[in-house]
């Protein structure tokens, strides 16, 4: 496979009229090694963040052996690619047929749930199997995260005791899981959640074997510079160790964004400029879904050497005929950027590539491999330690 030095080299070689995804296998491998070596428990990749077979293989080769699968399609995908991987079916609402196939055909033994109905469904679909790891999902706050995941799933603390007691009767290992929301900007999000876990365990008076702190581990974006991941790991471990659980209790996590955001960027072409609005050839129905629908700001850079004017704020329109295909930004680019110029948009490895559609006939994107570093990284050792600022309480 040909490896380009960087996005500028891709533009010089291809002069692409369609978007081009630039993948950085070295960045994904580095992130995977970091979690495998530093998180004080098991790290299982949340496949929904980016189900690319190439990425899954990179993560496996770099030490990630457990995978959080949220659909039977993801179960089949990962099992077909990685026969020895451990799969955990962590969607709290599943069909009986999906549970049965996952258990009987693909060897899945770990399932999550947040209601008595789902517990009954799992018991029936696995025919009362006694070798299950069942994790009760607890609803926790998303107040410290950029995207909330507190509304859809999770049992309330008041109901957790009876569900934990019932689940304990049908599993080999009982766990509690939660999700603090996507892009948690402080490790104290996990401290608050683990305190709710402690209360649930005490009130249920059951033996708990697994604590799964879910996802939410952040990446770096414009205006969103998180503390070092080591701070997250240290606080999680400290509060996990204080929980009243089995002496052999295990700590799990489900990183998604943090493992794959740095994997991909995208080259787009400016088709038109209207004042401070740039019409580009990808957008809300493509890899820039989050930029349109949750006003996510991705890092950008112009790929033309002759653009010399200072940076200004721009908004983007995508290629479809839909007015909703709009990304407010602001995206900082040279003031003299024009139609025909190329832009690289970074940190799209998480969710971006996975959410592309073919709406309105757009969505085709070639993928290439580039050798340079991502626009931002939590893993290169070059970031200033934010613990010297007012944003994070020191662990020293």
Secondary structure, DSSP 4 states (H G I P E B T S, - for coil): --EESSHHHHHHHH--SSEEEEE-HHHHHHHHHHHHHHSSSEEEEEGGG---HHHHHHHHHTT--EEEE-SHHHHHHHHHH-TT-EEEE--S---HHHHHHHHHTT---EEEESSHHHHHHHHHHTTS-SS-EEEEEBP---TTEEE--SSSS-B-HHHHHHHHHHHHTT-SEEEEE----EEE-STHHHHHHHHHHHHHHHHHT----EEE--S-----BTTB-PPPHHHHHHHHHHHHHTS---TT-EEEE--SHHHHGGGEEEEEEEEEEETTEEEES--TTTTTHHHHHS-----EEE--TT--SPEEEEEEE-SSS-TT-EEEEEEEEETT--TT-EEEE---TTTTGGG---GGG---EEEEEE-S--SS-SSSS-S--GGGSSSS----
